Amino acid sequence: MIKNVKIAVVEDNNLIRDFIVDTLMFSVNREVISFENALSAWGYFDKNDNSDIIISDVEMPGMDGLELLDRVKAKSPKKIFIVMSANPSYEKRAKELGADAFLSKPFSIEDLFSLVELHIAG
């Protein structure tokens, strides 16, 4: 079991990002940080390797979530990375790049909790 888990959420849609962050902070009682795009997230992860779980959308301006996944896994292969997208065709590529899970949008809060709790319990 991972103690003091820190979760990072990478999502360019403000409403979705804020909803996920608020839900995780209050429901799984973990520290949650957020980024509005993959490029700013990578700038952080490249210097601070202290997030345990990363939940990232795929389609974002600039760098997409799959490139972020590839970079994060190259640097920290054991880091938990959950990819989310409304486009199911990304799932195969995400798994090939090392994603630990794929969350299909729209998803239920229960689906989100289940994935996060599964990886916290390790």
Backbone as CSV, one residue per row, in Angstrom:
resi,resn,N_x,N_y,N_z,CA_x,CA_y,CA_z,C_x,C_y,C_z
1,MET,0.841,-1.191,0.000,0.000,0.000,0.000,0.884,1.252,0.000
2,ILE,0.539,2.186,-0.841,1.271,3.451,-0.905,0.678,4.393,0.133
3,LYS,1.519,4.971,0.962,1.031,5.928,1.948,1.240,7.343,1.422
4,ASN,0.391,8.269,1.838,0.499,9.673,1.421,0.587,9.818,-0.099
5,VAL,-0.305,9.162,-0.761,-0.339,9.180,-2.221,-0.622,10.581,-2.731
6,LYS,0.143,10.984,-3.732,-0.092,12.265,-4.391,-0.567,11.959,-5.805
7,ILE,-1.701,12.563,-6.169,-2.310,12.321,-7.470,-2.217,13.587,-8.318
8,ALA,-1.846,13.424,-9.578,-1.808,14.544,-10.514,-2.881,14.327,-11.576
9,VAL,-3.619,15.392,-11.884,-4.655,15.347,-12.911,-4.249,16.301,-14.027
10,VAL,-4.218,15.790,-15.260,-3.845,16.590,-16.426,-5.040,16.591,-17.371
11,GLU,-5.681,17.746,-17.491,-6.915,17.860,-18.287,-7.079,19.313,-18.714
12,ASP,-7.290,19.535,-20.018,-7.393,20.911,-20.506,-8.777,21.522,-20.314
13,ASN,-9.796,20.709,-20.067,-11.135,21.229,-19.817,-11.261,21.594,-18.338
14,ASN,-11.435,22.886,-18.050,-11.478,23.363,-16.661,-12.543,22.669,-15.824
15,LEU,-13.741,22.523,-16.368,-14.835,21.915,-15.606,-14.528,20.465,-15.244
16,ILE,-14.047,19.710,-16.211,-13.718,18.304,-15.961,-12.565,18.204,-14.972
17,ARG,-11.511,19.012,-15.186,-10.344,18.982,-14.300,-10.740,19.312,-12.863
18,ASP,-11.480,20.399,-12.686,-11.881,20.803,-11.330,-12.766,19.757,-10.667
19,PHE,-13.659,19.157,-11.449,-14.535,18.122,-10.915,-13.718,16.918,-10.431
20,ILE,-12.784,16.464,-11.243,-11.957,15.303,-10.865,-11.121,15.636,-9.636
21,VAL,-10.495,16.801,-9.637,-9.649,17.193,-8.506,-10.472,17.267,-7.224
22,ASP,-11.584,17.979,-7.266,-12.424,18.122,-6.067,-12.932,16.777,-5.576
23,THR,-13.377,15.953,-6.508,-13.901,14.641,-6.148,-12.832,13.783,-5.484
24,LEU,-11.633,13.758,-6.045,-10.564,12.944,-5.456,-10.105,13.491,-4.107
25,MET,-9.994,14.805,-4.007,-9.544,15.399,-2.740,-10.503,15.060,-1.604
26,PHE,-11.798,15.155,-1.880,-12.772,14.961,-0.820,-13.197,13.513,-0.629
27,SER,-13.056,12.707,-1.651,-13.543,11.338,-1.554,-12.474,10.303,-1.233
28,VAL,-11.281,10.479,-1.741,-10.226,9.518,-1.398,-9.196,10.143,-0.460
29,ASN,-9.443,11.399,-0.101,-8.636,12.078,0.898,-7.139,12.018,0.590
30,ARG,-6.788,12.419,-0.605,-5.388,12.434,-1.044,-5.027,13.820,-1.529
31,GLU,-3.745,14.108,-1.553,-3.289,15.376,-2.125,-3.398,15.271,-3.643
32,VAL,-4.008,16.275,-4.255,-4.199,16.270,-5.702,-3.667,17.579,-6.270
33,ILE,-2.833,17.466,-7.298,-2.357,18.646,-8.021,-2.910,18.554,-9.437
34,SER,-2.999,19.685,-10.128,-3.573,19.623,-11.467,-2.814,20.511,-12.443
35,PHE,-2.955,20.141,-13.712,-2.306,20.861,-14.806,-3.305,21.002,-15.933
36,GLU,-3.266,22.144,-16.636,-4.228,22.370,-17.716,-3.749,21.841,-19.054
37,ASN,-2.504,21.364,-19.116,-2.028,20.746,-20.357,-0.827,19.844,-20.066
38,ALA,-0.535,18.985,-21.025,0.536,18.003,-20.847,1.912,18.653,-20.797
39,LEU,2.085,19.751,-21.525,3.388,20.418,-21.532,3.746,20.974,-20.153
40,SER,2.802,21.634,-19.503,3.081,22.160,-18.158,3.249,21.009,-17.161
41,ALA,2.483,19.931,-17.351,2.625,18.769,-16.475,4.014,18.161,-16.624
42,TRP,4.481,18.011,-17.869,5.811,17.437,-18.087,6.900,18.326,-17.483
43,GLY,6.750,19.638,-17.604,7.710,20.549,-16.986,7.831,20.298,-15.495
44,TYR,6.714,19.999,-14.863,6.708,19.689,-13.431,7.288,18.299,-13.165
45,PHE,6.779,17.276,-13.872,7.222,15.897,-13.624,8.699,15.695,-13.914
46,ASP,9.220,16.423,-14.892,10.628,16.281,-15.249,11.540,16.747,-14.112
47,LYS,11.055,17.686,-13.300,11.857,18.219,-12.194,11.449,17.662,-10.829
48,ASN,10.173,17.345,-10.663,9.640,16.845,-9.389,8.994,15.491,-9.615
49,ASP,9.650,14.473,-9.161,9.142,13.129,-9.418,8.362,12.623,-8.207
50,ASN,7.442,13.451,-7.663,6.794,13.067,-6.420,5.317,12.745,-6.534
51,SER,4.789,12.634,-7.733,3.402,12.202,-7.893,3.398,10.680,-8.025
52,ASP,2.449,10.041,-7.347,2.366,8.580,-7.389,1.462,8.091,-8.502
53,ILE,0.378,8.836,-8.740,-0.597,8.467,-9.762,-0.851,9.682,-10.644
54,ILE,-0.800,9.477,-11.952,-1.106,10.545,-12.906,-2.341,10.106,-13.695
55,ILE,-3.326,10.991,-13.749,-4.533,10.751,-14.531,-4.552,11.819,-15.612
56,SER,-4.451,11.400,-16.867,-4.320,12.378,-17.948,-5.274,12.116,-19.100
57,ASP,-5.830,13.214,-19.616,-6.602,13.174,-20.849,-5.614,12.952,-22.001
58,VAL,-6.125,12.545,-23.155,-5.261,12.358,-24.316,-5.211,13.617,-25.166
59,GLU,-6.361,14.078,-25.608,-6.407,15.182,-26.564,-6.294,16.534,-25.871
60,MET,-5.115,17.149,-26.018,-4.846,18.473,-25.456,-3.974,19.228,-26.446
61,PRO,-4.067,20.555,-26.445,-3.221,21.337,-27.359,-1.741,21.184,-27.010
62,GLY,-0.900,21.286,-28.012,0.543,21.129,-27.779,0.865,19.645,-27.661
63,MET,1.427,19.253,-26.553,1.743,17.851,-26.286,0.463,17.111,-25.888
64,ASP,0.258,15.923,-26.428,-0.935,15.176,-26.020,-0.608,14.237,-24.858
65,GLY,-1.649,13.634,-24.316,-1.493,12.775,-23.152,-0.692,11.518,-23.407
66,LEU,-0.704,11.024,-24.647,0.085,9.827,-24.957,1.575,10.136,-24.976
67,GLU,1.939,11.319,-25.471,3.350,11.713,-25.425,3.790,11.922,-23.973
68,LEU,2.901,12.505,-23.166,3.208,12.674,-21.735,3.405,11.312,-21.085
69,LEU,2.515,10.374,-21.378,2.630,9.010,-20.864,3.973,8.409,-21.244
70,ASP,4.349,8.521,-22.495,5.602,7.966,-22.990,6.800,8.566,-22.244
71,ARG,6.804,9.874,-22.067,7.909,10.544,-21.376,7.965,10.157,-19.894
72,VAL,6.802,10.125,-19.247,6.757,9.786,-17.814,7.239,8.357,-17.597
73,LYS,6.760,7.420,-18.408,7.145,6.017,-18.244,8.625,5.794,-18.575
74,ALA,9.178,6.564,-19.514,10.604,6.453,-19.829,11.439,6.901,-18.629
75,LYS,10.979,7.909,-17.942,11.709,8.438,-16.788,11.434,7.634,-15.515
76,SER,10.178,7.256,-15.308,9.750,6.566,-14.080,8.800,5.425,-14.429
77,PRO,9.336,4.288,-14.845,8.496,3.185,-15.332,7.471,2.665,-14.323
78,LYS,7.729,2.815,-13.036,6.821,2.281,-12.023,5.700,3.260,-11.648
79,LYS,5.783,4.486,-12.145,4.747,5.470,-11.829,3.424,5.018,-12.442
80,ILE,2.342,5.129,-11.666,1.014,4.742,-12.130,0.477,5.833,-13.051
81,PHE,0.060,5.444,-14.247,-0.443,6.407,-15.229,-1.772,5.897,-15.768
82,ILE,-2.829,6.677,-15.536,-4.176,6.343,-16.009,-4.530,7.317,-17.133
83,VAL,-4.850,6.784,-18.294,-5.215,7.596,-19.452,-6.736,7.657,-19.529
84,MET,-7.262,8.853,-19.824,-8.708,8.978,-20.010,-8.978,9.666,-21.343
85,SER,-10.033,9.185,-22.006,-10.401,9.773,-23.292,-11.812,9.346,-23.679
86,ALA,-12.472,10.207,-24.429,-13.781,9.867,-24.988,-13.622,9.034,-26.259
87,ASN,-12.390,8.921,-26.753,-12.119,8.180,-27.972,-11.492,6.824,-27.615
88,PRO,-12.257,5.736,-27.688,-11.747,4.427,-27.284,-10.597,3.909,-28.149
89,SER,-10.402,4.508,-29.320,-9.312,4.037,-30.182,-7.935,4.331,-29.572
90,TYR,-7.864,5.192,-28.570,-6.585,5.489,-27.914,-6.154,4.409,-26.918
91,GLU,-7.080,3.553,-26.526,-6.768,2.587,-25.473,-5.612,1.659,-25.843
92,LYS,-5.629,1.113,-27.053,-4.571,0.177,-27.470,-3.203,0.857,-27.422
93,ARG,-3.109,2.061,-27.978,-1.825,2.786,-27.990,-1.385,3.131,-26.573
94,ALA,-2.325,3.524,-25.734,-2.001,3.857,-24.337,-1.412,2.637,-23.629
95,LYS,-2.013,1.477,-23.826,-1.502,0.238,-23.193,-0.107,-0.101,-23.727
96,GLU,0.103,0.082,-25.042,1.420,-0.187,-25.633,2.493,0.720,-25.028
97,LEU,2.104,1.941,-24.675,3.059,2.896,-24.095,3.237,2.705,-22.592
98,GLY,2.481,1.770,-22.009,2.673,1.458,-20.593,1.609,1.983,-19.653
99,ALA,0.480,2.457,-20.184,-0.598,2.936,-19.300,-1.039,1.806,-18.374
100,ASP,-1.295,2.155,-17.137,-1.741,1.175,-16.153,-3.248,0.934,-16.258
101,ALA,-3.959,1.907,-16.817,-5.406,1.766,-16.997,-5.885,2.791,-18.019
102,PHE,-7.065,2.507,-18.580,-7.705,3.425,-19.519,-9.108,3.695,-19.003
103,LEU,-9.437,4.955,-18.857,-10.739,5.371,-18.357,-11.492,6.030,-19.501
104,SER,-12.576,5.407,-19.914,-13.341,5.894,-21.055,-14.322,6.980,-20.619
105,LYS,-14.231,8.162,-21.274,-15.149,9.259,-20.965,-16.444,9.064,-21.741
106,PRO,-17.589,9.367,-21.198,-17.768,9.802,-19.814,-17.650,8.598,-18.882
107,PHE,-17.112,8.829,-17.699,-16.953,7.743,-16.737,-17.709,8.105,-15.467
108,SER,-17.996,7.086,-14.688,-18.690,7.322,-13.426,-17.654,7.588,-12.329
109,ILE,-18.105,8.235,-11.301,-17.238,8.484,-10.143,-16.772,7.149,-9.567
110,GLU,-17.648,6.163,-9.579,-17.283,4.837,-9.056,-16.127,4.235,-9.854
111,ASP,-16.155,4.407,-11.192,-15.063,3.895,-12.023,-13.751,4.581,-11.662
112,LEU,-13.803,5.896,-11.485,-12.612,6.657,-11.116,-12.085,6.194,-9.767
113,PHE,-12.963,6.106,-8.765,-12.558,5.658,-7.424,-11.953,4.273,-7.464
114,SER,-12.616,3.363,-8.190,-12.130,1.985,-8.254,-10.707,1.913,-8.765
115,LEU,-10.434,2.649,-9.851,-9.081,2.641,-10.422,-8.065,3.241,-9.445
116,VAL,-8.406,4.369,-8.867,-7.469,5.032,-7.946,-7.236,4.162,-6.716
117,GLU,-8.301,3.651,-6.127,-8.165,2.805,-4.934,-7.379,1.526,-5.231
118,LEU,-7.606,0.944,-6.408,-6.882,-0.260,-6.805,-5.383,0.006,-6.806
119,HIS,-4.990,1.159,-7.345,-3.561,1.467,-7.443,-2.987,1.988,-6.134
120,ILE,-3.807,2.575,-5.282,-3.338,2.980,-3.950,-3.070,1.741,-3.107
121,ALA,-3.972,0.776,-3.202,-3.818,-0.456,-2.431,-2.601,-1.248,-2.911
122,GLY,-2.292,-1.051,-4.206,-1.113,-1.665,-4.807,-1.068,-3.130,-4.602
